[in-house]
Amino acid sequence: MLKLLQLFSLAVTLYSSVSATNSTVELTTFNTAGAALIGQWRERFSVLLTELPKSTADVLCLQEVFLETDILAIVNATSATFPYHVRLETHPSATPPCDDAIALQSALGCMQTRCPSNDSDPVAPLLCSLLEENCRSLFRAVGQRCLNCLVIGSPITGSLNNPLSCLGDTGVSYVSTNGLLLLSKIPLSNAVADSFNIAAGEIQLVPRGYLSAEVENLGTVVCSHFPTYFRRPEIPYIGPVEFESVEEEQNAYFQQLMNRYSSKSPLFLMGDYNHGPSIGNAVAAEFPRVYEKVLAQRYISPAVTKVGLCTFCSENVLVSSDYIPGTLANRPTNSTGVIIDHIYIPSQLSSNVMGARLIYDGVLPIGVPLSDHYGLSVTYQIGETMAEDPIEMFEEWKSAFNVWKKNKEEC
């Protein structure tokens, strides 16, 4: 028994030593709302370029930085702070994003015929037209790159307010991405930039994909952005044809991530996942069954467990004025928003989470916040900690020792 007590004392000493010497990292996710259709993007982007180099994050996952020119501007502005990055490599084209005038005019003609115009919401007619198979087939013919320009906007004026600009000179240098950028102060390895699998030839309003890398001494991080209903839950699903709902599409993408990274441990999932639970009457649920599926894979979200405040909020002036928080079912009438931005941590490492907070949640001098989302930052302690209390472990060792002693005596 003396020997057992000595071993226990050594284990407690080692435990204390590991806890004392572990370093911490700050993981941050932020949806920049970097599209021409969301208010004052160019002004907000100028502020973003000054704020990101001052970030205290060690690993930063950005979403909705759709233009290649904007991605490169961020990489250049933050190179001293974040010397490592992962992005979807794209290549400038000599042709405009919409290079078939006849195909584009046919698609727009179908949209204008079948769907009423809406000056306050130029995306609404497009959403309507994609529900109609004839129009949808015409938009498939113009291609994903052209659709990106119509929805996201070209660097100068291209958008659904001025769709023909995507045919002209303003679109020649236009290169769109999946909107993701992973920045790090810590060395990265085995970087991946990929798209989610959908049917060949199918189109999406916004391209969906993910970035990943192994972060030195931490593990593998994934940076992604899941689909949503574009804050218009009354409009039926218009995603890829192999799915019947946003929920089904999100489930499929989550499963693709689990399949691809099944051998990676620990695995951290960062980004705008467009799902989350309700918290009382203050926070509404958004595709909660997808959130529950993530938890079932043994993850926790400090945005929920540590912060408990909306990350996409009706108080934010950049959020659509007709936005109603939460999905259609069981929506609290007085909810302030939803928690849809997450940094998922393996549940067995939950004790390594030292804290979590919202960032970029104030109003800028230009009168709006930095984005329609608030950012999320999680402080995480690197290194394994004991999953069990040392006293409980001692009792287990004592029990095992007594069994061993009894067996020895019987022999």
N, C-alpha and C positions, 0 to 999 in steps of 0.2 A: 504493500500500500504506500509506503514511503516513496518508492520509485514512481508510482502513479501521481502522487502529489507533486513531486519534482517536475514531472512532465507537464502537469497542469500549470504549474507556476511558469514554466518556460513558454507555454502556449499563450498565457495571458501577457507575458512580457513581449513576445513577438507581436501579438495583436496590438498592444499599445504602441510599439515601435512603428508598425506599418501605418497606423492611424495618424501618428505624429508626423511621419515623413511624406505622406501622400501629397501630391500637388493637385491643384484644382484647375479646371478649364471652364471657360464660359462658352456655351453653345447658344447661338442666336438664330432665329428665323424671322424673316420680314418680307411681306408681300408689298412691293413698291407701288402697285397700281400704275404700271408704266405703259398706259395706252392712251391714245389721243382722245378717246371717248370719255375718259375720266378727268375731271376738271383740273386745269392748270398744271398739266404734266410737265411741260418744259420748265416752268418756274419751280415746281417741286423738285425736278431733277437737278437743277442747279444747286439747291440746298442739299440734296442727297450727296452730291459730289464733295461737299464740304464736311458733311456729317460722318460719312463712312470712314474716312481716314482717322477719325477720332474715336472710333468704336473700341470698346473694351473687350469685344468678343474675341475668342481664340479661333472659333470656327463659325462661319456665317453663311447661311443659306438664304439666297435672295430669289424671289419669284416675280414674274411679270416684268422682267426687263427684256422686252420683246425684240428690240432693234439691235442688230449687230453693232451699229455705231455707239449705242448707249452701253452695251456690254464692254466694249473696248475702252470707252471713256472711264468706266468704273474701275476696270483692271489697271489702267494707267494711273488714275488718281489715288488708288489704294496700294500701289505696288510696294511702297516702303512699309506700310502697316501689315499688309497681307501678301507676302511674297509668293504664296502658293495659291493656285486656283484651278478649278475644273469648269469647263463650259462645253456646250455643243459646238464643235468646230463647223463653221459654215464657210462657203466660198462665194464671193461676189459674182453676180451674173452680168453678162453683157446685155441682157434683155430685161425689160420691165417685169414686175411681178405678174401682171396680167398681159401676156404677150399675144393674145388672140382676141382682137376687138370684136369680131363677130360673135364668138362664144360668150364674151362678157355681156354684150348688148342683149343677146338672147336670154341670158340668165336674169339680167336686170329687168328686161321687159316682162318676163314671167312674174317676177316679184312685184312689179308695179301693177300688173293686171290682177293678180290673185290677192294681193294684200294691200290694205290702205296705207298711205304714207303717214308718218308721224314725225313732225319736225322736232319735237322735244325728245324723241327717242328713236334715232335712225336705225338702231339695231332691230327694233320690233318687227318691221316688215321682213327683214331677212329671216328672223326666227320663224315667222309665220310661213314664209315661202319654203323653208326646209321641211315643213310638215307635209308639204304637197309633193308627191313623188316626181311629177314631171319637172317642177322647178328644181328639186333636189338633184335630179340627174343632170340638169343644165349646169348647176354649180359644181357638180363633180367634174364636169367637162372643163371648167376653167382652172381647176386644180387647187391644191392646198395653198400654194404660195400666193396665188391671186386672192384667195379667200382671206388669208392672213392680212393682206394689205387692206382689204375692204373693212375688216372688223377692227384690226388693231390700229391702222392708220400708217401712212407713209411718213418719212421724216419731216415733211413740210406740211402738206395739206391733204394727203390721201386718206380717205375714210369714206364711209357710206354717205356722208354729207357731200362728197365730191368724188364719186367712184371712178370717173374717167381719168383722174390724176394717176391712178394705178397703171394706166396705159402709157403715160407720157414720161417726160424727162424726169419728173420728180420721183419716179419709181425706179429709175435705172439702177441706182446704187442701193436700192432697198433690199436688205437681207433680213429675214425674220428668223427667230430661234424659238425654242420651246419656253423661253422666258426665264430659264434657270441659270444661276451663277453660284458656285460654291467657292468661298474665299477662306483662307486659313493662314494663321501665323505659325502653325505647326507643320512640319514636313508631311507631305501626302505621297501615297504610292498606290499603284494598281487602280488608276482612275478609270471611270466608266462614264460615258454619256450616251444615253439610249432613249428610244421611244417605246411606249407601251404597244403591245401587239393588238392591232385591229385588222379588220378585213381589208384585203388589197383593194386599192382604188377608193376607199371610203374617205370622207372628209370630216374634219372637226372644226368647230368655230375657233377653238384655240388648240394648238398642238399640245399633246400631253406626253410627258416623259419623265426622266429622272437622271440625276447625277449621283455618283458615289465615289468614295475613295477610302483607303485605309489611313487613318490618322495615327501618327506615331505615338505609341504608348497609350492610346485610347481604345481603338477598335475601328470598325467600319461605320461610316456615316452615309446615309442616303438623303438626298435633297430632292423633293418632289412637289407636285402640285396636282391635286385630284380635281375632277370636273365638278360642276355644280349646275344649277338651273338658271344661272345668270340673274338671280334675284327676282325671277318671274315665275313663281311656282304654279301660276295658273296656266302656263303654256305647257302643253304635253312635251314629252321627251323627244329631243331631236338629235341625240348622239349617234354614234356608229350603229349600223343596222343590226349587228349581232347582239346588242343589248336592248332591253326593253325599258330600262329606267336608269336614272343617275345612280341609284343605290346599287343596281346590278353592275354597272360600269365601275363604280368605286370598288366593289368587292372583287371584281376581276383583276383590277390593277394591284390591289393589295396582295392578292394571291400570287400574282406575277412576281412581286417583290419578295415574298416569302420563298417562292420556289427558287429564284435566282440566288438569294443570299442565305439559303438554308445552312450552308457550311460556315457562315461568318458569325463569330461570337466574340465579344458582344456587338450587337447591331443597333445603331441609333437611327431613328427615322425623324427627319426634320422637314418642315414645310407647311404649306397651306393644304390641309387635307379635306377641307369643306365638310367635315362631320364633327359632331360632338354631342355631349349629353346635356340635359337640362339641369339647372341648379335652382331649386325653389321656383319662385316666380320671376326671378331676376334674369336668368339666362335660359333661353329656349333651346330645345333639342334640334339638332340638324342631322338628319340621317343617323339616328342614334344606334340603329342595329349594326351599321358599319363600325362605329366606335366600339360597340360591344364585341364585335368580331376581333378587333385589334387587341382589346384587353384579354380576350380568350387565348390569344397567342402569347400571353404573359408579358404585356407591356403596361406601363403607366404613363399618364400625361401630367406632368407638373403644372401645365396650364390649368388643369382641372383641380388637382389635389393640393397645389400650393398657392395658386393665384385666385381662381374661381371667378374671374371677371371676363366679360365679353372681349374678344379680340376684333370682332366686326360688329360695330355698335350703331344703333339708330341715332345716337347723339352726334356722330361724326358727320359733318356737313358734306363730305364727299360721298357718303352713302346715299343711294337713290332716295329721293323724297317719298316714293311710294313703297319703299322696302318695308316688309313686315317680317320681323325676326322669326326664324324657325321654319320648318316644313309645315305643310298644311294640317297634319294631324296633331292634336293636343298642343296647340300653340297658346302660351299664356298671353293674355291681352295686354299686360303691363310689362312684358319683358323688354330689356334694354338692348338685347342683341344675342349673339351666339359665340361660342368658343370653337373656332374652326382651324386655328393655327396651333400646331402641336410640335413638341419635341418628345417623341416617344422614347422612353428609357426601359430596358429590360426590367421586369418587376423584381427579379432577384437582386438587382442592383439599386433598388429604390432608396436604400439607406445611404447611397453615395450622393444623392441629390441634396445639396447644401442650401439651395434656395432657388426661387424663380420670381420673375417680375415682368411687367409690361414695359416696353420702351417705345420711343417715338409716338407717344400718346398725347402730346401737347399740340397747341395751335401755333403755327408759324406766323411771323410778321406779315406774310402775304394773306393771312386771314383763313387759312385752311390747315389741316394737319398734313404731315408728310405723305400720308397715304390714306385710303379708305379702310385699311387694316392697321391695327396696332401691332408692333413687334413683340416678340417673346424672347426672353433670355433666361437660361437655366445655368446655374453654377453646379458643376459636377466634380466630385472628387475621384481622381484617377486611382486605380488600384483596387484590388479585392478587399472587401471587409467581411468580417464573420457574419454569415447569415443567421447564426444562432447566438444566444447569450452564452458567455463563457461558463456561467454557473450551470446552465442546462447541459452544456457539452460535458462538463465535469461529471454530472450525474449519469449521463449516458456512458462515459468512459468507466465510471465506477461500477455500473451495472454489468458492463461487458467484462471488466476485470473479475468480478465475483463469479460470473459464469465460467470464465477461463480457469479460475482457482478451483471451483467445484469439480470441473472436468478433470483437472490434474490430480486432485485427491482421489477421484474414483479410479483413475488409471493406476 
